[in-house]
Amino acid sequence: MKTKLIAGGAALIMAAGVYTLTRETAPEEAAEAAPAQGAPIVEVTLPDTLSAEAELGKRAFDAVCATCHGENASGKTGFGPPLVHVIYEPSHHGDMAFELAVQNGVRAHHWKFGDMPAQDGLTKADVTGIVTYVRALQRANGIN
């Protein structure tokens, strides 16, 4: 009798687990769960002030990089990763990594956004300013 009760309870638990794993999510639940296409991926705290070089970098970033990496490097769902992220801290991705990414593009390796193409129309000074801007954002968000 106890064996049948235990087996019945186990079967009930397994059935509930299978139901939970295989049921389809209601469309309204799915919409709530997934961020909208183009939505920021992370929240970014802005620094109180930017240096003159970082200001120039912000302008270049807004003109070229924000299309994929989002406003204030917060990332953009469906487009590109946030640069205000521990993955891009200076000890893991040095300034030269940003310069090479702009010059040569990057094969996807940390995120599933696909490869980043090389970016035309940016001078070395533009990229230096962009890196200065991104590093200022990172510091304001505890990424050093």
C-alpha positions, 0 to 999 in steps of 0.5 A, a space after each residue: 500500500 505504501 509503495 503504491 502511494 509513493 509511486 503515485 506521488 512520484 508520478 504526480 510530481 513528475 507529471 507536474 514537472 513535465 507540464 511546467 517544462 513543456 507548457 507554452 508561455 502565454 503571449 503576454 507573459 512572453 512579452 513581459 519576460 523578453 526585453 523589447 528589441 532595441 531596449 537598453 541591456 544595462 542601466 548606466 550611471 552617468 559621471 558628474 562631468 566628462 573631460 574635454 576628450 571624453 566629450 568629443 568621444 561621446 559625440 563620436 560614440 553617439 554618431 557611430 557606435 550608439 546605433 548598436 551599443 546603445 545610448 551611453 554604451 548601455 547595449 541594445 537588445 538585438 543589436 550589440 552588447 553594453 560596453 559598460 560591462 565587466 567584460 570590457 574592463 581595462 584589464 580584460 579588454 585594453 584600450 588597444 582592443 577597442 582600436 583594433 575592433 574599430 579598425 578590423 571588426 571583431 568575431 563574436 566571442 562573448 555575446 550572441 549578437 554576431 560579428 562586429 564589422 570594421 567601422 569606417 570614418 573614424 580617425 585614431 583621435 576619434 577612437 581615442 576619444 571614444 575609449 576615453 568616454 567609455 572608460 569614464 562611463 565604466 568608472 562611474 559604474 564601478 568598472 575599473 
